[in-house]
Amino acid sequence: MKKVYILILQAFIRPFIVTFCIVMFVLLMLFLFKYIDDLIGKGLEWHVILELIGYQCAVQLSMALPLSMLLSSIMTFGNLGESYELVAIKAAGISLRKAMTPLFVLVALFAGSSFVFSDYTLPVVNLKMGALLWDVTKKKAGFLIKPGIFNNSIPNYSIRAKNKSNDGTELYDLTIYNQTNGSSGSNVLMADTGYMYNSRDQSFLILKLINGVQYQDARKQGASNYDPRQQFTRFYFRETETKFDMSAFDMTRTDENLFKGHHQMMNLRQLELKSDTAQMQIDSVSKINIAELKNYILFTSPYYNTKSGEKAKIDDVPDDILSYIPAESRRSVISNAMSTMQNFKDATFIRGATYKELVDKDIKYDVEWHRKFTLAVSCLLLFAIGAPLGAIVRKGGLGAPVVMSIIFFLIYHIISTVAEKSAKDGVITPFWGMWMAIIVLTPLAAFLTYKSTTDSAIFDAGQYKLKAQAIWNWVKNKIGVKKLKD
């Protein structure tokens, strides 16, 4: 038995490691393609990009682990079935279910580890990645002059060059607008040639200008009256230097505490506390709305509140209540009633927006709470689908197993995505939204397990042809008997 267990474990671990690396690589490439514009051309240091990739690898475990579990289990038992090793195991008196026991234990350890990871590690990773990704996307792109186009990357400056050298360090026919005084045309500099280089501490960009002229209007900003003594300065130069502060291009790190209130950055205990707080706030808003509504609807109710707090019944409520109001006071009463109801409508609208926001937050907290468990259970479920499916198909390699694993994973992913969106929209409860895919596919896993233990060939086309032929013969016999009777 030990040799059989070791054989199956070795046959499973190698494909699992390979498929996990492949799936993680594909998911990581999708992430890089999505944020390629925010990463390229900003002068990010290599350790920042590696840090972001490391966080993304941890985040993608929720998709990579179940998919690799499904694919590797199909490949493992497909290879064992194709090489007739499963036949030899069954011939030795070991059932398929018993042979899978060590793998069930191993997958259960993976599932338990994934639950601990999603509860303790993943919120921290989401927090650090969210803060880092925010800083990366908000960082300005590197200073790059395009010929014939004004560049406004440097604050308070607008620079244009008609042409530049191949390495981009030499600019020709430069125009620089200095907007530090608040006016775009009061300080203009023009030069034939400019050479760019950085300062020693990389904090400033120095632009050495050759053969140019600077125009400067010394008019006071905001002055409304004409000043005949205003100065307009123009001076020519053969060589000068202009220094630009490049601190705006440095990536500043945002305080991570600003992102801690997001539902993806919390563990189970924090989600429960946040959900309880949201429920208390929802109840408070509801009670305020009901208390204010009672002041208006009880006038038309067959009951009214007495001073002692008891309810007394009104015998006859007139259909036309205006008939009890004097004619000269009706217009004033109607106007006051309409004004009161409009005020109530406006207050209810504001509280309705607050109520909806609180409900949406509470739903997100519940969805994230259930997500901590679905990751672990999905690993067990997809293994329970993949292992018997590989034993039934008996095809190894990366051909048929990849196709079938992608199909089943897409079914699982589509059901879970649609159900989760429905839960967030309030169509179904968060429990059904997060567990719908698992509930739907669990009978399929039980069916495949049963078929694999009974050596059923559900993917054998010849079996279905024989059954179809038998049904057709039965139908022809029924038709022939009916004709004879007629």
C-alpha positions as CSV (number, residue, x, y, z in Angstrom):
1,M,0.0,0.0,0.0
2,K,2.8,2.4,0.8
3,K,4.4,1.9,-2.6
4,V,1.0,2.7,-4.2
5,Y,0.6,5.8,-2.2
6,I,4.1,7.0,-3.0
7,L,3.6,6.2,-6.7
8,I,0.4,8.3,-6.8
9,L,1.8,11.2,-4.8
10,Q,4.9,11.4,-7.1
11,A,2.6,11.2,-10.1
12,F,0.6,14.1,-8.7
13,I,3.2,16.5,-7.3
14,R,5.2,16.9,-10.5
15,P,2.3,17.9,-12.8
16,F,0.9,20.1,-10.0
17,I,4.1,22.1,-9.7
18,V,4.4,22.5,-13.5
19,T,0.8,23.5,-14.0
20,F,0.8,25.9,-11.1
21,C,3.8,27.7,-12.6
22,I,2.2,27.8,-16.0
23,V,-1.1,29.1,-14.7
24,M,0.6,31.7,-12.5
25,F,2.7,32.9,-15.4
26,V,-0.3,33.3,-17.6
27,L,-2.2,35.2,-14.9
28,L,0.8,37.4,-14.3
29,M,1.1,38.2,-18.0
30,L,-2.5,39.2,-18.0
31,F,-1.9,41.6,-15.1
32,L,1.2,43.1,-16.8
33,F,-0.7,43.6,-20.1
34,K,-3.5,45.4,-18.2
35,Y,-1.2,47.8,-16.4
36,I,1.5,48.0,-19.1
37,D,0.8,51.7,-19.7
38,D,1.3,52.5,-16.0
39,L,4.6,50.7,-15.7
40,I,6.5,51.6,-18.9
41,G,8.1,55.0,-19.3
42,K,8.0,56.1,-15.7
43,G,11.5,55.3,-14.6
44,L,10.4,52.8,-11.9
45,E,13.2,51.0,-10.1
46,W,13.6,47.3,-10.6
47,H,12.8,46.4,-6.9
48,V,9.5,48.3,-7.1
49,I,8.4,46.3,-10.2
50,L,9.5,43.0,-8.5
51,E,7.6,44.0,-5.3
52,L,4.5,44.6,-7.4
53,I,4.9,41.3,-9.2
54,G,5.4,39.4,-5.9
55,Y,2.2,40.9,-4.5
56,Q,0.3,40.0,-7.6
57,C,1.5,36.4,-7.5
58,A,0.0,36.1,-4.0
59,V,-3.3,37.7,-5.1
60,Q,-3.6,35.4,-8.0
61,L,-3.5,32.3,-5.8
62,S,-7.3,32.4,-5.6
63,M,-7.5,31.5,-9.3
64,A,-4.2,29.7,-9.9
65,L,-4.5,27.1,-7.1
66,P,-8.0,25.7,-8.0
67,L,-7.2,25.7,-11.8
68,S,-3.8,24.0,-11.3
69,M,-5.4,21.5,-8.9
70,L,-8.0,20.6,-11.5
71,L,-5.5,20.3,-14.4
72,S,-2.9,18.4,-12.4
73,S,-5.5,15.9,-11.1
74,I,-6.8,15.2,-14.6
75,M,-3.2,14.8,-15.9
76,T,-2.2,12.5,-13.0
77,F,-5.0,10.0,-13.3
78,G,-5.1,10.3,-17.1
79,N,-1.4,9.3,-17.2
80,L,-2.0,6.4,-14.8
81,G,-5.0,5.2,-16.8
82,E,-3.3,5.5,-20.1
83,S,-0.3,3.4,-18.9
84,Y,-2.7,0.9,-17.3
85,E,-1.3,1.5,-13.8
86,L,-4.8,2.1,-12.5
87,V,-5.7,-1.3,-13.9
88,A,-2.8,-2.9,-12.0
89,I,-3.8,-1.1,-8.8
90,K,-7.3,-2.4,-9.1
91,A,-6.1,-5.9,-9.9
92,A,-4.1,-5.8,-6.7
93,G,-7.4,-5.4,-4.8
94,I,-7.0,-1.7,-4.1
95,S,-10.1,0.4,-5.0
96,L,-9.7,3.7,-6.8
97,R,-11.2,5.5,-3.8
98,K,-8.7,4.0,-1.4
99,A,-5.8,4.8,-3.8
100,M,-6.9,8.4,-3.8
101,T,-6.7,8.7,0.0
102,P,-3.2,10.2,0.2
103,L,-4.1,12.8,-2.4
104,F,-7.3,13.7,-0.5
105,V,-5.1,14.3,2.6
106,L,-2.6,16.3,0.5
107,V,-5.4,18.4,-1.1
108,A,-7.0,18.9,2.3
109,L,-3.7,20.3,3.6
110,F,-3.6,22.6,0.6
111,A,-7.2,23.7,1.2
112,G,-6.5,24.4,4.9
113,S,-3.4,26.3,4.1
114,S,-5.3,28.4,1.5
115,F,-7.9,29.3,4.1
116,V,-5.2,30.4,6.6
117,F,-3.6,32.3,3.8
118,S,-6.8,34.1,2.7
119,D,-7.6,35.0,6.3
120,Y,-4.3,36.2,7.6
121,T,-1.9,36.9,4.7
122,L,-4.1,37.9,1.7
123,P,-5.6,41.0,3.4
124,V,-2.1,42.3,4.2
125,V,-1.0,41.5,0.6
126,N,-4.1,43.3,-0.8
127,L,-3.3,46.3,1.4
128,K,0.3,46.6,0.3
129,M,-0.4,45.9,-3.3
130,G,-3.3,48.4,-3.4
131,A,-1.2,51.1,-1.9
132,L,1.8,50.4,-4.2
133,L,-0.4,50.1,-7.3
134,W,-2.1,53.4,-6.5
135,D,1.4,55.1,-6.2
136,V,2.6,53.6,-9.4
137,T,-0.5,54.6,-11.4
138,K,-0.4,58.2,-10.0
139,K,3.4,58.6,-10.7
140,K,4.2,60.9,-13.6
141,A,5.7,59.4,-16.7
142,G,9.4,60.2,-17.4
143,F,10.3,63.5,-19.0
144,L,10.2,62.9,-22.7
145,I,10.2,65.6,-25.4
146,K,8.4,64.7,-28.6
147,P,9.3,66.9,-31.7
148,G,6.8,69.6,-32.4
149,I,4.6,68.9,-29.3
150,F,4.5,71.0,-26.1
151,N,5.5,69.0,-23.0
152,N,3.8,70.1,-19.7
153,S,5.2,67.3,-17.4
154,I,7.4,69.7,-15.4
155,P,5.1,71.9,-13.2
156,N,4.8,75.6,-14.3
157,Y,6.7,75.0,-17.5
158,S,5.7,74.2,-21.1
159,I,8.5,73.1,-23.4
160,R,8.6,72.4,-27.2
161,A,11.4,71.5,-29.5
162,K,10.9,71.2,-33.3
163,N,13.5,68.4,-33.5
164,K,15.9,66.4,-31.4
165,S,18.9,64.1,-31.7
166,N,18.7,60.4,-31.9
167,D,19.6,59.9,-28.2
168,G,17.2,62.6,-27.1
169,T,19.7,64.7,-25.2
170,E,20.1,67.4,-27.8
171,L,17.1,69.6,-28.7
172,Y,16.8,72.0,-31.6
173,D,14.7,75.2,-32.0
174,L,13.4,75.3,-28.4
175,T,10.5,77.3,-27.0
176,I,10.0,77.4,-23.2
177,Y,7.1,79.1,-21.5
178,N,7.7,79.9,-17.8
179,Q,4.4,80.0,-16.0
180,T,5.6,80.3,-12.4
181,N,4.1,83.8,-12.1
182,G,0.7,82.6,-13.2
183,S,0.8,84.0,-16.7
184,S,1.5,81.7,-19.7
185,G,2.9,84.4,-22.0
186,S,4.8,86.8,-19.7
187,N,8.1,84.9,-19.7
188,V,9.1,83.2,-22.9
189,L,12.5,81.8,-23.8
190,M,13.7,80.7,-27.3
191,A,17.0,79.1,-28.2
192,D,18.6,77.4,-31.2
193,T,20.0,74.4,-29.3
194,G,19.6,72.8,-25.9
195,Y,21.6,70.1,-24.1
196,M,19.9,68.1,-21.4
197,Y,21.7,66.3,-18.5
198,N,20.9,65.5,-14.8
199,S,22.5,66.9,-11.8
200,R,24.8,64.8,-9.6
201,D,22.1,64.0,-7.1
202,Q,19.5,63.3,-9.9
203,S,17.2,65.9,-8.3
204,F,17.3,68.5,-11.1
205,L,17.3,68.5,-14.9
206,I,19.7,71.0,-16.3
207,L,19.1,72.4,-19.8
208,K,22.1,74.2,-21.3
209,L,20.8,76.6,-24.0
210,I,22.9,78.0,-26.9
211,N,22.1,81.2,-28.9
212,G,18.7,82.4,-27.8
213,V,16.6,85.2,-26.5
214,Q,14.3,85.7,-23.5
215,Y,11.2,87.9,-23.4
216,Q,9.9,88.9,-20.0
217,D,6.9,91.1,-19.2
218,A,7.4,92.8,-15.8
219,R,3.7,93.7,-15.5
220,K,2.2,93.1,-12.0
221,Q,-0.2,90.2,-12.0
222,G,-3.7,91.2,-11.2
223,A,-3.3,94.9,-11.9
224,S,-6.4,96.3,-13.6
225,N,-5.2,99.8,-14.3
226,Y,-2.8,100.8,-17.1
227,D,0.7,101.5,-15.9
228,P,2.8,103.5,-18.3
229,R,6.0,102.6,-16.4
230,Q,5.6,98.8,-16.9
231,Q,8.7,97.1,-18.2
232,F,9.2,94.7,-21.0
233,T,12.6,93.0,-20.9
234,R,14.3,91.3,-23.8
235,F,17.9,90.0,-23.7
236,Y,20.0,87.8,-25.9
237,F,22.4,85.2,-24.8
238,R,25.0,82.9,-26.3
239,E,24.9,80.4,-23.5
240,T,22.9,79.9,-20.4
241,E,21.6,77.2,-18.2
242,T,18.0,76.6,-16.9
243,K,17.4,74.2,-13.9
244,F,14.2,72.3,-13.5
245,D,13.1,70.6,-10.3
246,M,12.4,66.9,-10.9
247,S,10.8,66.1,-7.5
248,A,7.4,65.9,-9.2
249,F,8.6,62.7,-11.0
250,D,9.6,60.9,-7.8
251,M,7.2,58.2,-6.6
252,T,5.8,59.1,-3.2
253,R,4.5,56.2,-1.0
254,T,0.9,56.7,0.3
255,D,0.1,55.9,3.9
256,E,-1.3,52.3,3.9
257,N,-3.7,53.2,6.7
258,L,-5.8,55.1,4.1
259,F,-6.7,51.8,2.4
260,K,-7.4,49.7,5.6
261,G,-11.2,50.4,5.4
262,H,-11.6,48.4,2.1
263,H,-13.3,45.1,2.5
264,Q,-10.5,43.2,0.7
265,M,-8.0,44.3,3.3
266,M,-9.7,42.7,6.3
267,N,-9.7,39.3,7.9
268,L,-12.7,37.3,9.2
269,R,-12.9,39.1,12.6
270,Q,-12.6,42.6,11.1
271,L,-15.3,41.7,8.5
272,E,-17.7,40.5,11.2
273,L,-17.2,43.7,13.2
274,K,-17.7,45.9,10.1
275,S,-20.8,44.0,9.2
276,D,-22.3,44.4,12.7
277,T,-21.5,48.1,12.6
278,A,-23.2,48.4,9.2
279,Q,-26.2,46.5,10.4
280,M,-26.6,48.9,13.4
281,Q,-26.3,51.9,11.1
282,I,-28.9,50.4,8.7
283,D,-31.3,49.8,11.6
284,S,-30.7,53.4,12.9
285,V,-31.6,54.9,9.5
286,S,-34.7,52.7,9.2
287,K,-35.9,53.6,12.6
288,I,-35.5,57.4,11.9
289,N,-37.4,57.1,8.6
290,I,-40.2,55.1,10.2
291,A,-40.5,57.5,13.2
292,E,-40.8,60.5,10.8
293,L,-43.2,58.7,8.5
294,K,-45.6,57.9,11.4
295,N,-46.2,61.6,11.9
296,Y,-47.8,61.8,8.5
297,I,-49.5,58.5,7.8
298,L,-51.3,58.2,11.1
299,F,-53.7,61.0,10.2
300,T,-55.3,58.8,7.6
301,S,-55.2,55.7,9.7
302,P,-58.4,54.3,11.4
303,Y,-56.4,54.6,14.6
304,Y,-54.8,57.5,16.4
305,N,-52.5,57.8,19.4
306,T,-54.0,59.4,22.6
307,K,-52.0,61.4,25.0
308,S,-51.6,58.4,27.2
309,G,-49.9,56.4,24.4
310,E,-52.9,54.1,23.8
311,K,-54.5,53.7,20.4
312,A,-58.1,54.7,19.9
313,K,-60.2,53.8,16.9
314,I,-61.9,56.3,14.7
315,D,-65.4,55.1,13.9
316,D,-65.9,57.0,10.6
317,V,-63.1,58.2,8.4
318,P,-64.5,60.5,5.7
319,D,-63.6,59.9,2.1
320,D,-63.3,63.6,1.5
321,I,-61.5,65.1,4.4
322,L,-61.4,68.6,2.8
323,S,-65.2,68.9,3.4
324,Y,-64.4,69.3,7.2
325,I,-62.1,72.3,6.5
326,P,-63.6,75.7,6.0
327,A,-63.4,76.9,2.4
328,E,-61.3,80.0,3.2
329,S,-58.6,77.8,4.8
330,R,-58.4,75.0,2.3
331,R,-55.8,76.7,0.1
332,S,-53.5,77.3,3.0
333,V,-54.0,73.8,4.4
334,I,-53.2,72.2,1.0
335,S,-50.2,74.4,0.5
336,N,-48.8,73.5,4.0
337,A,-49.5,69.8,3.4
338,M,-47.6,69.9,0.0
339,S,-44.7,71.7,1.6
340,T,-44.5,69.3,4.4
341,M,-44.6,66.2,2.1
342,Q,-41.9,67.8,-0.1
343,N,-39.7,68.3,2.9
344,F,-40.3,64.7,3.9
345,K,-39.6,63.5,0.4
346,D,-36.3,65.3,0.2
347,A,-35.2,64.0,3.6
348,T,-36.2,60.5,2.7
349,F,-34.3,60.8,-0.6
350,I,-31.1,61.7,1.3
351,R,-31.6,58.9,3.9
352,G,-32.4,56.5,1.0
353,A,-29.0,57.2,-0.6
354,T,-27.3,56.7,2.8
355,Y,-29.3,53.5,3.4
356,K,-28.3,52.1,0.0
357,E,-24.7,52.9,0.6
358,L,-24.8,51.1,3.9
359,V,-26.5,48.1,2.5
360,D,-23.9,47.8,-0.3
361,K,-21.1,47.9,2.2
362,D,-22.8,45.2,4.3
363,I,-23.2,43.0,1.2
364,K,-19.5,43.5,0.3
365,Y,-18.4,42.5,3.8
366,D,-20.6,39.4,3.7
367,V,-19.3,38.4,0.2
368,E,-15.7,38.8,1.3
369,W,-16.4,36.8,4.5
370,H,-17.7,33.9,2.4
371,R,-14.8,34.2,0.0
372,K,-12.4,33.2,2.7
373,F,-14.0,29.7,2.8
374,T,-14.8,29.2,-0.9
375,L,-11.2,29.3,-1.9
376,A,-10.4,26.3,0.2
377,V,-13.6,24.4,-0.7
378,S,-13.1,25.1,-4.5
379,C,-9.7,23.3,-4.3
380,L,-11.4,20.2,-2.9
381,L,-14.3,20.4,-5.4
382,L,-12.1,20.8,-8.5
383,F,-9.8,18.0,-7.3
384,A,-12.9,15.8,-6.8
385,I,-13.9,16.6,-10.4
386,G,-10.5,16.3,-12.0
387,A,-9.3,13.0,-10.4
388,P,-12.2,10.8,-11.4
389,L,-12.5,12.6,-14.8
390,G,-8.8,11.7,-15.5
391,A,-9.4,8.1,-14.5
392,I,-12.4,7.9,-16.9
393,V,-10.8,9.6,-19.9
394,R,-7.4,7.9,-19.5
395,K,-5.6,10.5,-21.5
396,G,-2.4,12.1,-20.2
397,G,-0.1,14.9,-21.3
398,L,-1.2,18.5,-22.0
399,G,-3.7,17.8,-24.8
400,A,-7.2,16.5,-23.7
401,P,-6.6,17.3,-20.0
402,V,-5.9,21.0,-20.7
403,V,-9.1,21.3,-22.8
404,M,-11.3,19.6,-20.3
405,S,-9.8,21.4,-17.3
406,I,-10.4,24.8,-19.1
407,I,-14.0,23.8,-19.9
408,F,-14.8,22.8,-16.3
409,F,-12.9,25.8,-14.8
410,L,-14.8,28.2,-17.1
411,I,-18.1,26.7,-16.0
412,Y,-17.1,27.1,-12.4
413,H,-15.7,30.6,-12.9
414,I,-18.7,31.8,-15.0
415,I,-21.2,30.5,-12.4
416,S,-19.3,32.0,-9.5
417,T,-18.8,35.4,-11.3
418,V,-22.5,35.7,-12.3
419,A,-23.7,34.6,-8.8
420,E,-21.3,37.0,-7.0
421,K,-22.4,39.9,-9.2
422,S,-26.0,39.1,-8.5
423,A,-25.2,39.0,-4.7
424,K,-23.5,42.4,-4.9
425,D,-26.6,43.8,-6.8
426,G,-28.8,42.5,-4.0
427,V,-30.7,39.9,-6.2
428,I,-29.6,37.0,-4.1
429,T,-28.1,36.7,-0.7
430,P,-24.3,36.7,-0.3
431,F,-24.3,33.0,0.8
432,W,-26.0,31.8,-2.4
433,G,-23.9,34.2,-4.5
434,M,-20.6,32.8,-3.2
435,W,-21.5,29.2,-2.8
436,M,-23.7,28.8,-6.0
437,A,-20.9,27.4,-8.2
438,I,-19.8,24.9,-5.5
439,I,-23.4,23.8,-4.9
440,V,-24.1,23.3,-8.6
441,L,-20.9,21.4,-9.3
442,T,-20.9,19.2,-6.2
443,P,-23.4,16.7,-7.7
444,L,-21.2,16.5,-10.9
445,A,-18.2,15.6,-8.7
446,A,-20.2,12.9,-6.9
447,F,-21.4,11.5,-10.3
448,L,-17.9,11.4,-11.8
449,T,-16.6,9.8,-8.6
450,Y,-19.3,7.1,-8.8
451,K,-18.6,6.5,-12.5
452,S,-14.9,6.2,-12.0
453,T,-15.2,3.7,-9.2
454,T,-17.6,1.5,-11.3
455,D,-15.2,1.7,-14.4
456,S,-17.9,3.4,-16.4
457,A,-16.9,4.6,-19.9
458,I,-19.1,7.7,-20.1
459,F,-16.8,9.3,-22.7
460,D,-16.7,6.2,-25.0
461,A,-18.6,7.2,-28.2
462,G,-19.1,3.5,-29.1
463,Q,-21.2,2.9,-26.1
464,Y,-23.5,5.8,-27.0
465,K,-23.8,4.5,-30.5
466,L,-24.9,1.1,-29.3
467,K,-27.5,2.6,-27.0
468,A,-28.8,4.9,-29.7
469,Q,-29.1,1.9,-32.0
470,A,-31.0,-0.1,-29.4
471,I,-33.4,2.8,-28.9
472,W,-33.9,3.1,-32.6
473,N,-34.6,-0.6,-33.0
474,W,-37.1,-0.4,-30.1
475,V,-38.9,2.6,-31.8
476,K,-39.1,0.7,-35.1
477,N,-40.5,-2.4,-33.4
478,K,-43.2,-0.3,-31.7
479,I,-44.1,1.3,-35.0
480,G,-44.2,-2.1,-36.8
481,V,-46.5,-3.6,-34.1
482,K,-48.8,-0.6,-34.3
483,K,-49.1,-0.9,-38.1
484,L,-49.9,-4.6,-37.8
485,K,-52.7,-3.8,-35.3
486,D,-54.1,-1.2,-37.7
